[in-house]
Amino acid sequence: MNYNTDIVDEPIHEPNSDYHYSEGSYFPPQFKIVAFFLAIAGLLLCVNLNLIGFILLPLSLAVFIAKKELTVSFSLSKYRYALRIFTIKLGSWEPMPKVEYVSIFSAKKRQDVAVGPITTSTAYSEMEVNLVYNKSKRLTVFETNDFSNAFSIAELFAAQLNLKIYDATKREGKWLT
């Protein structure tokens, strides 16, 4: 897939060395439920040739197709979290912090969904590949359930940034490289 990183005017930029990670949907399920009803309202208003319907319909559809994306430019030492809708990317480039090491971390996560008075919760476990800087701050670059996928991404970042990998998936962490 050919990604446009929007840094084409930089003379030292090498687009082939960029890392892209799409995390999934940008909006939580609650927004998608509201967007569904706005899409129906927008469609009904469009049928009546109401201008508001022609605004509501594309906005509600954008909620369904919007994705989170992380792009890391190794050649420029910059990264960007962006909201991507088709080829439009909204987000600003930030300078890459002074990364100390790459960490593979097993995270326990929880998703809460509330509809009116009814609330439900789902717990799950996921591995994160993080770039650690300032001793404890993290920049998450990848999430997965498979250790081998996490390790291959950690190796990519370790090689590009000349860093060590720390495996924090077990109670007793260990340095892998």
Secondary structure, DSSP 8 states (H G I E B T S, - for coil): -----S-TT-TT--GGGEEEEEEEESS-HHHHHHHHHHHHHHHHHHHTT-HHHHHHHHHHHHHHH-EEEEEEETTTTEEEEEEEETTEEE---EE---EEEEEEEEEEEEEEEEETTEEEEEEEEEEEEEEEETTTEEEEEEEES-HHHHHHHHHHHHHHHT--EEEESSSS-EE--
